[in-house]
Amino acid sequence: MKITKRQLKRIVRESLLREEMLKIISNPHSPETEIFNRIANYALNNDIQGALADPQVNTPDLDLDIDSMGEWVSKVGAEEQWMDDDAVVPDNWDADAVYDFMKDLENAWYNDQRKRDAATHSAAPGAAEREAIGDVFTSGPILPPDIPYVNYQPHRSGGTVVALRLTDQDHRLGNMEVIMDERDAKGYGTTLQAVMDVLEKGGAKLVKKRKPVKYTPPLYD
């Protein structure tokens, strides 16, 4: 296996980082502090790109990690003991600068996520149909991993599907329940049938129309 110069530099850089990683934010009873500590170390050097290149930092949950990290930053060097006994306070530690770094890192992460999502969307099948679904949910194009969270129910007229009722099971796509008609699908160069095909193949759940329940009035004497 050949290793490019760029890959070699990254390997060396990651190796050096592991060796030089300071123990700033650490608590054995809070496993998430391992991620917080890595971010804090990148913050010391204002190394946004290094943080994004670190697979332990650049995860789908980085925004949540950053939200949870704030209170720990304020406890570095504080009298209240949140950290391990061997945790250190670097000479160049500046909590305000770390908070600024966290904001910049989150913005950079959002941009990185958008680029990844755009690449995934373009490469995956059913792009037009997923764009149409995302449009009615007001969430932007949905990705293949989102499809299993969608329920769909066809509405027919004269045996032809004229609309789809789409329900978001996990509240991850914007509106909880929406209606897509043929005009919505046509706006993206597709059809309701093609949208249903993409939903079916992607693992969405088909909701069948319930049979009407006959109402029996109560009997009175």
N, C-alpha and C positions, 0 to 999 in steps of 0.2 A: 504494500500500500504506500503510495507516494504522499508526502506531506508538503504542502506549499509553504513558502516563506511566511505568508500571512498566517497560516494555521500554526506554524511553529512559534511565531511571535506571540500568538494568543495563548498557546500552551505555556510558554515561559512566563508570560504575564500573569496567568492564573496561578501558576506554581509559586511565583514570588508573592502574590497577594495572600495565598494561604499561609505562607511562612511569616509574613509581616502583619497578618490580621491581628489587630489589638482587641482585647477583651474589654469592651466599653459598656455595652448593654448585654447583660447576661444574668439569667436566673434559671436554675435547673427545674423549677416548678412551672416555668412558662416557656415551653418549647419554641414559641413564636419569636422569642428574643434572639434566636440564632439569625433569623432574617433581618431583624432590626439592627443587629450588630454589624452585619455585612453592609447594610445601607449606611450606617454611621461611619464605617471605615471609608467607603467611597466618598462620603460627604467631606471627610477631612481633606481630600485632594480635589474636591469638586469634579469628580470623575463620572459624569453622566453616562458616557459611552461605555465605560468599564462596567457600570451597574447594569446597563441594558444587555451587555454581552455575557453577564453572569446568569446561567440558567436557574440558579437558586433564588435569584432576585426577580428576574424578568419572567414572571408567571402570570396566568390569567387573573390571579387574585392580588396583584401588586397594589392596586388602588386600595383594597381593603387593608392590606398590611400597612400601608402608609397612614391610613386613617387611625389604625390601632397603635402606631408607633409614637404618636405625638406625646402622650403622657409619660412614656419612658424616657424620652429625650430630656424632659424637664427634671427628671430624677437623677440624671448623671451628675455626680459630685454633691448631691443634696445630703443633708443630715439624715433624712429618712432613708433607711437602708433597703433599697429595692434590688440591688445587684449582689453578685457573688462577692465574697471577701477579697478575691484576687482581681476584681475588675479595676480598671484604671481610668483616670481622667487625663486625656492627652493635653500636652502643653498648649496646643493650638485649638483646644475645644471651644466652640462658640455656638451655643444652642440656637441663637437666632439665625446664624449662617446655615446650620443643619436644617432648620425649618424651611429656609429659602431653597435649599438643595432638594428637599423632599417635594416641594411644589414643582420645581423645575423637572425633577425626575418623573413625577406623575404626568405632567404635560407631555414630556418626551415619550413616555410609555403609551399614552393615548394615541399619539401620532404613529407610533410603531405598531400598535394593535390595529389601527385603521388600515395601514399598509398591508399587514398580514391578512386582514379580513378581505380586502379588495383583491389580493392575489388568490386567496382561496375561492372567493366568489367567481372570479373570472375562469379559474381552472376547472371548477366543478360543473357537472352537467345541469341543465335546467335553469340557466342563469336568468332568462327572460321571465320564466314562471316564478322564480323566487323573488325577482324584483317586483313583480305584480303583487305577490303576497305581502311583501314588506311594505309596499306603498299603501295598501288598505289598512295595514296595522300601524302605519305612520312610524315605522322603525327603521326604514332603509332596507336594502336587500337582506333577506334572511339567508343564513348559511345552512348547509346540509345538517349540521348537528342540532339546529333549531327545529327542524321539521317534525321530529317525533313528539314535540310538545304541542303540536297543532291538532285540533279536532276539526273535521269538516263534514258538512251536511249538505248534499245537493238539493236544490229546489227545482222541481220540474214543472213544465207547462206543456201539455200536449205530448208528453213523453220526452221532451227535450230539456236538458239542464239549462236553466236561464239565470241561475245565481248559486253562489256557494255561501253558506254560513260558516265562518271560520271562528274558532274559539281558541284562545291562548290559555293553555292549562296552567302555565307556570308564571304568568304575568311578566314575561321577559321580552315581549315584542311590542309593547305599547298598549293599545286598546285591548280590552279583554275579549270583546266579541264584535265582529265586523261582518259586513256583507260585501261580497265581490260579485259584480254582474259582468255580462259579456263585454260591456264597454270598458270596464277596468282592465280586463285581460287584453282586449284589442289594443289598448293604449301602449302595451309593451310588446305588440306584435305576436300575441299568442292567443289561445282559446281557453275556455273553462275546462274543456276536456283535457287539454295538455296540462293545465294546472293540477287537475285531479290525478293525472298519471304521475306527476312529480311528487305529489303528496303521498300517494299510495306507495311508490317505490322508496320514498324517504322514510317511511314508517309512521306517517300521520294516522290518526285513528278516524275511521269512517263512522259517523253517527247516523244511524238509520232513523227515518221518520217514525214516530210513534203512532200506533193505530188510535183513532179517536175512541175515547171512553164514553160508552152510552150512559146517559144520566137517567137514573130511575127516581122519579119523585117519591117522597115519603108517603106512606099510606096513613090516612087519618080516618078515625071512626066517624 
